[in-house]
């Protein structure tokens, strides 16, 4: 847990000033942060669920624009059109100040999720990620602890083998939850798995992926990161999405273990985005980049951002992180991390802060539980549900291998796809260029499609984005339905 003195730049523009020692090149580095290592700690599902209708749930706070702070507008519950211009879906800043807005605005993305036949018996898929070797091989995680090693063959996916994480703790939303690949995978074959091992503890382990004669497997487990919530009596809110930035620094989201207060304590690694550099030796562990914000003041050296409740899915994109924070009673948040040391409010605030707001960063967007919210109303396939659980899906990576023939015709570039696990709406919103104050976003969001119980996204070497979802939920449900593998395709072509 000592600092190694590396200074890691966050911004794309400065990302080359430092490099992780084992990063072999920008292409390789980019390859790993791509794996949209999504993730999930799935699905909130607190006791409040109980199949109740929206009316049975606590109401959301009124939209009070004066209380909004930070960048951009916030979409409130049933707020109608957001304050930003561009109601048709066009970027609000198109052709705007200094020509700094994203070029070549394309028609809004509309997606359909086509089932891909497969032979994997997993019931509760939590994440998937393609090996960065162009083979079409991907790891598909089951909440129960099984890693299914799969490969795309034409229009199907076939199971090559698997690996069971023996000590997976699977209560509530806990389990085997996230996967990422090392920037140096081509040389070291390192794979990282995020897994819950007991009610209080999540770990990130490094494995070596060893393809065998038709039965690929994982070997040499080494613990890199351990995050414990001492005193946690509930299993909820565990390891979320994880990945790497361009400089080879690993990041990972961790829920608050339902502890509340530690989420805003810089000395605690729960309720936080952690940033660290996995050691490559057999002893495991990590070092931390010199620009993590709380090290000098006695905080946890890996903590980069705080104040999160259940950030089960997020993604890194060109110097910023976009993550969803699942609310307890009122608000599902979409947050942007664009500076070190931000505090996203929990447990002092859920949704935009209204009182005692000093030092807190409000969400970029948020939505509540109302069935008449436009996010739900604009999805004709929305599933009636009292629960909401926000997720972050993907932003298309046009520079990735296989993306030369972008099947989305440029429409997914710089577009954040997000949605709700419980109702199934999927929406898109264009993101602005990084490093421009006040322009983390552009325009408004629009309906993209529908995907129920979504849990993971990954861009494949064929250029398509693949998604997965829980097949069976809740965890103790007796009826078993396999998880789907889904190929995202343009819906209007
Ligand atoms: Ca918040």
Boltz pocket constraint, residues with backbone or C-beta under 6 A from the ligand:
constraints:
  - pocket:
      binder: B
      contacts: [[A, 307], [A, 325], [A, 333], [A, 344], [A, 345], [A, 346], [A, 349], [A, 350], [A, 351], [A, 361], [A, 363]]
      max_distance: 6.0
